[in-house]
Amino acid sequence: MGWSCRTDAMNTFKRIAAKHNAGHEYGNDLKDKKGNSIGFFETGEEQEDGAIVGTIMRYTDSTKTYAVPFQDFRINPDGTIAKFYGET
């Protein structure tokens, strides 16, 4: 079984992912407004309405060895961002 979401939601997610994947070898690299690496994001479970949800993980130290859940995110089925750190 594959993961399913609406096309509009996926297009928004791809735009956000491309912004945070640029030049990073380990996947996504979430940055604050100053450009400092603060963590990464993981997608969550499939949603019946076609939305994309997940969790933003924040590094706990400068070595970026450990991370803890920081904030949930949601991209609505129509592609609008309901909640995502630093995105509107």
Beta strands, then each sheet from edge to edge (+ up, - down):
strand 1: 30-31
strand 2: 37-43
strand 3: 52-59
strand 4: 67-75
strand 5: 81-83
sheet 1: 1+ 2- 3+ 4- 5+
end
